């Protein structure tokens, strides 16, 4: 999504998740210049490269990237591909973006395609957080599955839910039980909008009883992640919590936005300390390179660690996954890597 291109320098943020991959470029003052939202579809390397291509199209010729941040479940992989200067977890990235866009935020509700999290912020600092476990009943995939069962495009689910006057209570602690309960309610003749809003309420109950259990959910409350596009879920949260729930403008790419802000913070820190501020960014041309991911099992001890290896044009760029530093890669110029332990 294009915003403005009158800036010639800025910072790039990348968020690589299991469902979506996002790229955000901000100006030096923190103003977003462009955002890109893509489906990962099980191919994070392809998604990152496509994100770089789209971001470059929205920026002026000769745009200078001063720093790069990466986050998400595949942040290590994404960081290698783009040449990240700072790699941080999703909790930090989402909290930074929320605090920047909504001053005074105390609670962040984040629901993505495969995971969900809650972040408690006090005085601008992360005080506590929690993430969902193996169950997907409180995530976007839950809604995707049920929307498919109902034959409703996922984009229309929220608007249909808002039409409900007498929502049906759906058992939402498990996706299997939820679907069987939903089918039962359909057979009883309940209206579609009441079933849909019942699903929204079920997701919110599951989230609050699991991810949010025992957490002090105080206003100001911010709701972000891809599921925040669903107006029905937002209304269900407001009813359950008894307070306004704010959905920020860039709700679907807050992780990437936060990582771009973290990159700016890192470069400013280096500048203050008199350190080298040359970015490790590989350039937008990295979208055309042939990256390959592979793995092998280490046999040096009984742990038998699976080592992930990323290479480009036959050159190893990075390795990770071991419990010891034997295969850790150390980079001096982000191009030439050597083994930390031979």
Residue pairs with C-beta under 8 A, 6 or more apart in sequence:
1 34
1 35
1 36
1 37
2 34
2 58
3 31
3 32
3 33
3 34
3 35
3 58
4 31
4 33
5 33
5 58
5 59
5 60
7 27
7 28
7 31
7 33
7 63
8 60
8 62
8 63
8 64
9 27
9 28
9 63
9 64
9 65
9 66
10 25
10 26
10 27
10 28
10 33
10 63
10 64
10 65
10 66
10 260
11 25
11 26
11 28
11 65
11 66
11 67
11 68
11 69
11 260
11 261
11 263
11 264
11 267
12 23
12 24
12 25
12 55
12 65
12 67
12 68
12 69
12 82
12 260
12 263
12 281
13 22
13 23
13 24
13 25
13 26
13 68
13 69
13 70
13 71
13 93
13 255
13 256
13 257
13 258
13 259
13 260
13 261
13 262
13 263
14 21
14 22
14 23
14 48
14 51
14 68
14 69
14 70
14 71
14 72
14 75
14 78
14 79
14 82
14 84
14 256
14 259
15 21
15 22
15 23
15 24
15 70
15 71
15 72
15 75
15 78
15 90
15 93
15 253
15 255
15 256
15 259
16 40
16 44
16 47
16 48
16 70
16 71
16 72
16 73
16 74
16 75
16 77
16 78
17 40
17 72
17 73
17 74
17 112
17 113
17 114
17 255
18 40
18 73
18 74
18 113
18 114
18 115
19 39
19 40
19 112
19 113
19 114
19 140
19 141
19 226
20 37
20 38
20 39
20 40
20 112
20 113
20 226
20 252
21 38
21 39
21 40
21 44
21 47
21 48
21 51
21 72
21 78
22 35
22 36
22 37
22 38
22 51
22 252
22 253
22 255
22 256
23 35
23 36
23 48
23 51
23 52
23 54
23 55
23 256
24 32
24 34
24 35
24 36
24 250
24 253
24 256
24 257
24 259
24 260
25 32
25 33
25 34
25 55
25 58
25 59
25 63
25 65
25 260
26 32
26 33
26 257
26 260
26 261
26 264
27 33
28 66
28 264
30 100
30 261
30 264
32 250
32 257
33 58
33 59
34 55
34 58
34 59
35 250
35 253
35 256
35 257
36 51
36 54
36 55
36 253
37 252
37 253
38 47
38 50
38 51
38 54
39 47
40 47
40 74
41 47
44 74
44 77
44 78
45 77
45 81
45 291
45 293
48 77
48 78
48 81
48 82
49 81
49 286
49 287
49 288
49 289
49 291
50 287
52 82
52 284
52 286
52 287
53 284
53 287
55 284
56 63
56 284
56 287
65 279
65 281
66 263
66 264
66 267
66 277
66 279
67 85
67 86
67 263
67 264
67 266
67 267
67 277
67 279
67 281
68 79
68 82
68 83
68 84
68 85
68 86
68 263
68 279
68 280
68 281
69 84
69 85
69 86
69 87
69 88
69 93
69 258
69 259
69 260
69 261
69 262
69 263
69 266
70 76
70 78
70 79
70 82
70 84
70 86
70 87
70 88
70 259
71 87
71 88
71 89
71 90
71 92
71 93
71 255
71 256
71 258
71 259
71 262
72 78
72 90
72 255
73 90
73 115
75 84
75 87
75 88
75 89
76 87
76 308
76 318
76 320
77 293
77 308
77 310
78 84
79 87
80 310
80 317
80 318
81 282
81 286
81 291
81 310
82 281
82 282
82 286
83 279
83 280
83 281
83 282
83 283
83 286
83 334
84 263
84 280
85 263
85 266
85 267
85 279
85 280
85 281
86 259
86 262
86 263
86 266
88 258
88 259
88 262
90 110
90 117
90 255
91 117
91 119
91 126
91 129
92 126
92 258
92 262
93 254
93 255
93 256
93 257
93 258
93 259
93 262
94 108
94 110
94 117
94 119
94 224
94 254
94 255
94 258
95 108
95 119
95 121
95 126
95 258
96 258
96 261
96 262
97 224
97 248
97 250
97 254
97 255
97 257
97 258
97 261
98 105
98 108
98 119
98 121
98 222
98 224
98 248
98 254
98 258
99 105
99 121
99 124
100 257
100 258
100 261
101 222
101 248
101 249
101 250
101 254
101 257
102 220
102 222
102 246
102 248
104 220
105 121
105 220
105 221
105 222
105 246
106 120
106 121
106 122
106 218
106 219
106 220
106 221
107 118
107 119
107 120
107 121
107 215
107 216
107 217
107 218
107 219
107 220
107 221
107 222
108 117
108 118
108 119
108 121
108 221
108 222
108 224
109 118
109 207
109 212
109 221
109 222
109 223
109 224
109 237
109 245
110 116
110 117
110 118
110 119
110 223
110 224
110 225
110 254
111 138
111 139
111 140
111 203
111 207
111 223
111 225
111 226
111 227
111 228
111 233
112 139
112 140
112 225
112 226
112 227
113 139
113 140
113 141
113 144
113 226
114 136
114 139
114 140
114 141
115 131
115 132
115 139
116 131
116 132
116 138
116 139
116 207
116 211
116 225
117 129
117 130
117 131
117 132
117 211
118 129
118 130
118 207
118 211
118 212
118 215
118 217
119 126
119 128
119 129
120 126
120 127
120 128
120 129
120 215
120 216
121 127
128 215
130 211
130 212
130 213
130 215
131 211
132 138
132 139
132 207
132 210
132 211
133 210
135 174
135 175
135 210
136 142
136 175
137 172
137 173
137 174
137 175
137 178
137 203
137 206
138 203
138 206
138 207
138 210
138 211
139 227
140 225
140 226
140 227
142 172
142 175
142 178
142 203
142 206
143 154
143 157
143 199
143 200
143 203
143 227
143 230
143 233
144 154
145 175
145 179
146 178
146 179
146 182
146 199
147 153
147 154
147 157
149 179
149 182
149 183
150 182
150 192
150 195
150 196
152 160
152 192
152 196
155 229
157 196
157 200
157 230
157 232
158 200
158 229
158 230
158 231
158 232
158 233
158 234
159 231
159 232
160 192
160 193
160 196
160 232
161 193
161 196
161 197
161 199
161 200
161 230
161 231
161 232
161 233
161 235
161 236
162 197
162 231
162 232
162 235
163 193
164 191
164 193
164 194
164 196
164 197
164 198
164 232
165 194
166 194
167 194
167 197
167 198
167 201
168 185
168 190
168 194
168 195
168 197
168 198
169 198
169 201
169 202
170 178
170 181
170 182
170 185
170 195
170 198
170 199
170 201
170 202
171 177
171 178
171 181
171 202
172 178
172 199
172 201
172 202
172 203
172 205
172 206
173 206
173 209
178 199
178 202
182 195
182 198
182 199
185 195
185 198
186 195
196 232
197 232
197 236
200 230
200 232
200 233
200 235
200 236
201 236
201 239
201 240
203 227
203 233
203 236
204 233
204 236
204 237
204 240
205 240
208 217
208 240
217 241
219 243
219 244
220 246
221 237
221 241
221 243
221 244
221 245
221 246
222 245
222 246
222 247
222 248
223 233
223 234
223 237
223 245
223 246
223 247
223 251
224 247
224 248
224 251
224 252
224 254
225 251
225 252
225 254
226 252
227 233
228 234
228 247
228 251
228 252
229 251
229 252
234 245
234 247
237 245
238 244
238 245
248 254
250 257
267 277
267 279
270 276
270 277
271 277
280 331
280 334
282 289
282 334
289 312
289 313
290 312
290 313
291 310
291 311
291 312
291 317
292 310
292 311
292 312
293 308
293 309
293 310
294 308
294 309
294 311
295 306
295 307
295 308
295 309
295 321
296 306
296 307
296 309
297 304
297 305
297 306
297 307
298 304
298 305
298 306
298 307
298 322
298 326
298 327
300 326
301 324
303 323
303 324
305 321
305 322
305 323
305 324
305 327
306 321
307 319
307 320
307 321
307 322
307 327
308 319
308 320
308 321
309 316
309 318
309 319
310 316
310 317
310 318
310 319
311 317
316 329
316 337
317 329
317 337
318 329
318 331
318 337
319 327
319 328
319 329
320 327
320 328
320 329
321 327
322 328
324 341
325 340
325 341
326 339
326 340
326 341
327 339
327 340
327 341
328 339
328 340
328 341
329 337
329 338
329 339
329 340
330 337
330 338
330 339
330 340
331 337
